[in-house]
């Protein structure tokens, strides 16, 4: 999956994958690839939220379009921001997700784009998804 993304001041967003529709609340299934340059949350763009975080320093600044790429093959998840790898995580056998995130597992599902806070301004365009064998 790849997308062009642009955050604005204090935006807190995410790209969920291997998730499913819910009528309310945050997606409980799948993983969240964090999108955050200047929000107070220390977890920044390019990490897997709560699993393999990129802390304190975002991989891309606000107000600039950047490419966000996520690759999942088997249990292996990789994330790149503008061609620079920021996350490389393999879900281990017997995986126990972090507390309160029981659905953080590789599986089947769809994508969801999150705008976490009122006033959150983030833009997405040129979204591409290729199903891997």
C-alpha positions, 0 to 999 in steps of 0.5 A: 500500500502506498499513499501521498500524505500531508499533515498540518500542525498538530495533526494526529492520524493513522493508516489502519490495515488488516482491520474491519468495519466498526460502527463506532470507536477506534478500529480494534482489529489490525495495525495502525501506521502512525501519522503525526509530526507535531501532535503532543503524542510522542509516537510519530510518523513511520511507526506501528502504533503501540507495537514498534513506535518511531518516537519523538522525531517524525520521519516527515515534517508538517506541510510537505507531501511525502510518500507513505509505503506499507508492505505486509508479506506473511507476518512481516510488516515494513514501513517506508517514508519517502523511501527510507525504511522506518519500521521492520517488524515480524509478528512472532509465533505466539504473538501477544499484542500490547495490553488493550490492543488485542486485535493487533494481529496480521489477518484479513481485512481492509484499510481505514484512515483515522483523524484522531482529534477534532481539528485534525487536518491531514490529507491523503491522495494517490492511494495504491493497494497491491495484493501480494501473493 
